[in-house]
Amino acid sequence: MSSSAIRRAALAAIVALLAVVVSALVPAAIVAADADRPSFGGSIAATKVDASSPDTVEVVLSGAVAEASTDAVTVTIDGAALEVTDVASSQSSGRPTELVIVVDTNSRGVKGDLLRQIKTQLSEEVAALSPATAVAVISAGDSALIETTLTSDKGQVVAAIEDLSTKNGTTLFNALDRAATLFTGDPGVVRSVVVVSTGSDTKSAITAEQSLVGIVQSGTQLVSVRYNGGESQLVGATSQTGGADIHVATAGDIAPALTQAVGVAAERLVVTFQGPADADGRSNVALSV
């Protein structure tokens, strides 16, 4: 085996536990609720670790950490500091992104003008995403329907959002299960699901735990927007995947909540640091922002 191959194998062993360490060491991101903002709770997690280079390690972080500089990020291995060579936003750097939006269209939850507000704000957020972002839409009414598969054609996505209509029932868990099947297998892609719920699931054929298997296994981030309580069984998965749980108490807060949700879902912080020169086995790596 070549020396570079040996070094890559050693680096891979060193960062094998990084995702767990990052989740444990970086505190949860909390934006305090006030009169003008929905309550937000989130976490930071490593969704991808690339040690294929013989000299550097790249870590992709999900959560409310889209803006940072090399001075704001520290990486240590067994207590010794490593050089952080680059910190970049995934959107600004043009990293391919896949986003699936799931909307609860149960007529009991989206009363009055609420569905119109949701559609208008989601359309605005989608139109503002980078060309490198592909978006799919699933409605979770009395059945989980894929309104459009992943596409970078924002006009097609906006049309699918505008066509959403109320139904008699909620199938959020079935929709999440279908969402996981839409993602590509490209290891370099950023993946997220935004779920907008207005009540508990009423008609899915599977449980919340079953619906999240594909999401978790694919390294997909889950961001949940819960209006008036929404579907509370998704809260744990938002933390586990480095996502966010956004609770909206009034219809007037739905627009800023959706802006927040899509922002968290579409962005990643990509941290590149210099691998240690004497990498020779498993070590404890700590990354803090």
C-alpha positions in Angstrom: 0.0 0.0 0.0 1.3 3.5 -0.9 2.2 6.0 1.8 -0.7 8.3 0.7 -3.1 5.4 0.9 -1.9 4.5 4.4 -2.3 8.2 5.4 -5.8 8.3 4.0 -6.7 5.2 5.9 -5.3 6.6 9.1 -7.2 9.9 8.7 -10.4 8.0 8.0 -9.9 6.1 11.3 -9.2 9.3 13.2 -12.5 11.0 12.0 -14.6 7.9 12.3 -16.2 9.3 15.5 -16.3 12.9 14.5 -20.0 13.1 13.8 -20.8 12.0 17.3 -18.2 14.3 18.9 -19.4 17.3 17.0 -23.0 16.7 18.0 -22.0 16.3 21.6 -19.5 19.3 21.8 -21.3 22.0 19.8 -24.2 23.4 21.9 -27.7 23.4 20.4 -28.5 26.6 18.5 -31.4 28.3 20.2 -33.0 31.5 18.9 -35.1 33.0 21.7 -38.8 33.5 20.9 -40.2 37.0 21.1 -43.3 38.8 19.8 -42.0 38.9 16.2 -40.4 35.5 15.8 -41.5 31.8 16.1 -39.7 29.7 18.7 -36.8 27.8 17.2 -34.8 24.9 18.6 -32.0 23.2 16.6 -28.7 21.4 16.8 -25.5 21.0 14.9 -24.3 17.7 13.4 -21.8 16.5 11.0 -23.6 15.0 8.0 -20.6 14.2 5.9 -16.9 13.6 6.6 -14.4 13.3 3.7 -10.9 12.1 4.6 -10.1 10.8 1.1 -7.3 13.4 0.6 -4.0 12.5 2.1 -3.5 15.9 3.6 -6.9 17.4 4.5 -10.3 16.5 6.0 -13.6 18.1 5.0 -16.5 18.1 7.3 -20.0 19.2 6.3 -22.1 20.6 9.2 -25.8 21.0 9.3 -27.8 23.3 11.6 -27.9 27.0 12.2 -24.2 27.5 11.4 -24.2 28.8 7.8 -22.1 31.9 8.6 -18.7 31.5 10.2 -15.0 32.2 9.5 -11.8 30.2 9.9 -11.2 32.2 13.1 -14.6 31.1 14.5 -14.0 27.4 14.0 -11.5 25.3 16.1 -10.5 21.7 15.5 -8.5 19.7 18.0 -7.2 16.1 18.0 -6.4 14.7 21.4 -6.3 18.3 22.6 -3.8 19.5 20.0 -5.1 22.2 17.6 -5.3 21.6 13.9 -5.2 24.2 11.2 -8.6 25.2 9.7 -7.8 26.0 6.1 -11.3 26.9 4.8 -14.8 27.6 6.0 -17.5 28.1 3.3 -21.3 28.2 2.9 -22.6 25.4 0.7 -25.0 27.7 -1.1 -22.4 30.4 -1.9 -19.9 27.7 -3.0 -22.4 26.1 -5.4 -22.5 22.7 -3.7 -25.3 20.5 -5.1 -28.3 20.5 -2.8 -31.5 18.4 -2.8 -34.5 19.6 -0.8 -37.8 17.9 -0.4 -40.7 20.0 0.9 -43.6 18.1 2.6 -46.8 20.1 3.3 -49.7 18.9 5.5 -52.8 19.9 3.5 -55.4 18.6 6.0 -58.4 21.0 5.8 -58.8 20.9 9.6 -55.3 22.4 10.0 -55.0 24.8 7.2 -58.1 26.8 7.9 -58.9 30.2 6.5 -56.0 31.8 4.6 -53.3 29.6 6.1 -52.6 27.4 3.1 -52.4 30.4 0.9 -49.8 32.0 3.2 -47.8 28.8 3.2 -47.9 28.5 -0.6 -46.9 32.1 -1.1 -44.0 32.0 1.3 -42.7 28.6 0.1 -42.9 29.9 -3.5 -40.8 32.9 -2.6 -38.2 30.8 -0.8 -37.9 28.3 -3.6 -37.5 31.0 -6.2 -34.6 32.5 -4.2 -32.6 29.2 -4.0 -29.4 28.8 -5.9 -29.4 27.1 -9.4 -27.5 24.2 -7.8 -30.5 23.4 -5.6 -33.0 20.8 -6.8 -36.4 20.8 -5.1 -39.3 18.3 -4.8 -42.7 18.7 -3.3 -45.0 16.2 -1.6 -48.5 16.9 -0.3 -49.5 15.0 2.8 -53.3 15.0 2.8 -55.4 11.9 2.8 -52.6 10.3 0.8 -49.0 11.2 0.2 -48.6 12.5 -3.3 -45.4 13.5 -5.0 -46.4 16.7 -6.7 -43.0 17.0 -8.4 -39.8 15.0 -8.2 -36.4 16.7 -7.7 -35.8 19.4 -10.3 -33.7 22.6 -10.6 -36.6 24.1 -12.6 -37.9 26.5 -9.9 -40.8 27.5 -12.1 -42.0 23.9 -12.1 -41.6 23.6 -8.3 -43.5 26.9 -7.7 -46.3 25.7 -10.0 -46.5 22.4 -7.9 -46.7 24.4 -4.7 -49.4 26.7 -6.1 -51.5 23.6 -7.0 -51.7 22.3 -3.5 -55.2 22.1 -2.2 -56.9 21.0 1.1 -57.7 17.3 1.8 -59.5 15.3 4.5 -56.6 13.7 6.4 -52.9 13.8 7.1 -50.2 11.3 5.9 -47.0 13.0 7.1 -45.3 9.7 7.9 -46.1 8.1 4.5 -44.8 11.4 2.9 -41.5 11.2 4.8 -41.1 7.6 3.7 -41.6 8.7 0.1 -39.3 11.7 0.5 -36.3 9.4 1.3 -36.7 7.6 -2.0 -36.4 10.8 -4.1 -32.8 11.6 -3.2 -29.9 10.7 -5.4 -27.0 8.6 -4.2 -24.4 11.2 -4.9 -22.2 11.4 -1.8 -21.4 15.1 -2.4 -25.0 16.3 -2.3 -26.5 18.3 0.6 -29.9 16.7 1.5 -32.8 18.1 3.6 -36.5 17.7 4.1 -38.7 20.5 5.3 -42.0 19.3 6.8 -44.8 21.8 7.4 -47.4 20.3 9.8 -50.6 21.7 11.2 -51.7 18.7 13.3 -51.0 15.1 14.1 -50.7 12.4 11.4 -54.1 10.7 11.0 -53.9 8.3 8.1 -50.4 7.0 7.5 -49.9 3.2 7.2 -46.5 3.4 9.0 -45.3 4.8 12.3 -43.2 7.9 12.8 -40.1 5.7 13.6 -40.6 3.7 10.4 -40.9 6.9 8.3 -37.6 8.2 9.5 -35.4 5.2 8.8 -34.6 6.3 5.2 -34.1 9.9 6.3 -31.6 9.1 9.0 -29.7 6.4 7.0 -29.2 8.7 4.0 -27.7 11.5 6.2 -30.6 13.8 5.4 -31.4 16.7 7.7 -35.0 17.1 8.9 -36.4 20.6 9.5 -39.9 20.7 11.0 -42.3 23.7 11.0 -45.2 22.9 13.4 -48.2 25.2 13.4 -50.4 25.1 16.5 -48.5 22.1 17.8 -48.2 20.2 14.5 -46.8 16.7 14.5 -44.7 16.4 17.7 -43.4 13.0 17.0 -40.8 14.5 14.5 -39.1 16.7 17.1 -36.5 14.1 18.2 -35.5 13.4 14.6 -34.8 17.1 13.9 -32.2 17.1 16.7 -30.8 13.7 15.6 -30.2 14.9 12.0 -28.8 18.4 12.9 -32.1 20.0 11.8 -34.5 22.3 13.5 -37.9 22.3 15.2 -39.8 25.6 14.6 -43.0 26.0 16.5 -45.5 28.5 15.2 -48.3 29.7 17.4 -50.1 32.2 15.1 -50.7 32.4 11.4 -48.8 35.7 11.3 -45.6 33.9 12.2 -45.8 31.3 9.4 -43.9 33.4 6.9 -40.8 34.0 9.0 -40.9 30.4 10.2 -40.8 29.1 6.6 -38.0 31.5 5.7 -36.0 30.2 8.7 -36.8 26.6 7.8 -35.7 26.8 4.2 -32.6 28.8 5.2 -31.5 26.1 7.6 -32.3 23.3 5.2 -30.6 24.7 2.2 -27.3 25.7 3.9 -24.4 23.8 5.3 -21.1 24.9 6.7 -18.2 23.2 5.0 -15.1 23.1 7.2 -11.7 22.0 5.8 -8.8 21.4 8.1 -5.3 20.1 7.9 -4.9 16.4 8.7 -2.3 15.6 11.4 1.1 14.7 10.1 1.4 11.7 12.5 -2.0 10.1 11.8 -1.7 6.5 12.9 -5.0 5.4 14.5 -8.3 6.3 16.1 -8.2 9.6 18.1 -10.8 12.0 19.6 -11.5 14.9 17.2 -13.4 17.9 18.6 -14.8 20.6 16.3 -16.5 23.7 17.7 -18.1 26.7 16.1 
